[in-house]
Amino acid sequence: MFIARAQPIRLLFVAVMFFLSSCATMNLDYEEPSVELISFKVLPANGFEQNFAIGLKLTNPNDFELPINGISYRLNVAGETLAHGVASNIPTAGAYGESRFVVPVSASLIGGFKVIRALMSNQGQDISYQLKAKLDVDIPFVPVLTVIENGMLPLGQKAKK
């Protein structure tokens, strides 16, 4: 009677060990993709909210494609939040490839005033920006990826030659 009860437990133990060993050999090694701001277009305002369309480029440095369920993003200029938004239906970035897409963003009137104040106090110098994007990747066991791009907006005076 003892042997009959031990058999199912042994089979369960072997099955669990097989499952764990197969998970350990899975190659989930990947490089984080990059997201770049490639265009910025002002759209008509809606009340106290200004709308924009920003073009983004998602670059995939991996040997497998990156299907994206959705993206949320925030654009900071001069340390102040200018705009934010979310989008779905993002095109898949192929293996060692890129996808380009346009997403809507909105800025509140208050956030816009803060950025304008920062631009005015900058006195014509180049100004920093940060794009923070969270990518919901449609691959099992891959967590939400957060990608941050820092850059400069060329507003400064060009040197005379």
N, C-alpha and C positions, 0 to 999 in steps of 0.2 A: 504494500500500500504506500509506503514511503517512497519507493522508486517511481511509482506512477505520478505522484505529485511533483517530484523533483524534475521530471522530464520537461513539462511546459516551462518551468522557470529557467532551466538551462537553455531551451530554445529561445526564450525571450532575451536572455543575457547575450547569446550569440548574435541575435538579430540587432540588438542595441549596439554591440561592439562593431558589427559590420557597418551600421549606419554612421556611427561616429568616425570610423576610419575613412569612410568614403567622403565625409564632410571635410576631414582634415586634408585630403588630397585635392580638393577643389581649388582651382587657381582663380582667386578673386583679386589677384594683383592687378591694379590699374593705376594709371596716372590721372590726376584730376584734370578735367577739361578746363579750358579758359573761356571766358565770356568777355567780349570787347564791345565797346560802344562805337558804332560806325556812322550813325546819323542821328539827327535831332531835328524834328519839325514841329513848329508851333501850330496847334489846331485852335478852332474857335473856343472862346471861354464859355463856361456854363455857370452863371451866377458867380459865386465866390471861389470857383474852382477853374484853374487853367488846365487845359488838356494838351498833351503832346503825343507825338508818335516817335518812338526811338527805335533805331535799327540796331540789332545786336548780331554778333557773329559768335557762334559756339564752335570751338575747335576741339576735336577729339583726338588726343595723341595715343589712343589705344588700338590694339589689333582686333577690336570688336566694335560693333555699332552701339551707339548710345540712344536708345529710344527714350524720349522725355515725355512724362505725363503732364507736367506743368512746371511753371517757373514763377517765383515771386522775387521782386527786385526793389531796390531802393537806390536812388541817386542822390548823393550828397555833393554839394558844391561849397567850397570854402568852409568846410566843417559843418555846414547847415544842411538839413534835409530839404531838398528841392522837390522831389517827386518820388512816387512809389506806385506800384501796380502789380497785377498778377495776370497770367495768361496760360491758356492750355492750347492744345493742338500745335505744339512746337514740332517742327520737322526733325526727323531722326538724323543725327550726325553719324555718317558712315565711318567705318574703320579708317583711321588716319585721314579723316576728312573734316569737313566743316558744314554747318548749316547757317544760313542767314535768314533772319525774320524780323518783322516789325511788330512791336507791342505797344499798347496804349499805356500812358502814365498820366497821372494827374497831380497837380500841385495846389495846395491850399493858398489862399491869399496871404495868410500870415507867414507861411513858409517862404513864399516868394519875396515878401518884404525883407525877411531876414537875409536872404541871399543877395538882394539888391543892396542892402546896407553893407554886407561884406564886400561886394564888388566895388562899391564907392570908396570904402576905406582902403582898398587894395591899391588905389591910385595907378591904374593902368598896367600893373604887373600881371604876369601869368598867374592863373588861379588854379588851385588843386581841385580835383574831383575824385570821388570814390563811387564805384558801382559795386553793390553787393547783391549777388543773385543766389537764390536757393533753388537747386534743380532737383526735381522729383524724378529719379531715373527708374524706368520700368524694367529693372533687372532684379531677380530675386536676390536677397541678402545684401544688396547695395543700399546703404543708407542715403538719406537726402544729402546732397553735396552742396556745400557753401563755397562759392567762388567770389573772391574780392579782387577787383581791378582798381588800381590807383593810377592817376595820370594828371596831366596839366593841360588846362585850356589855354591856348596861346592868345592872350589878350594884350601882352606887353608890346612896347614899342620895338620895332625891328631896328637892328643896328644899321646905321648908314654906312655905305661903302665908299 
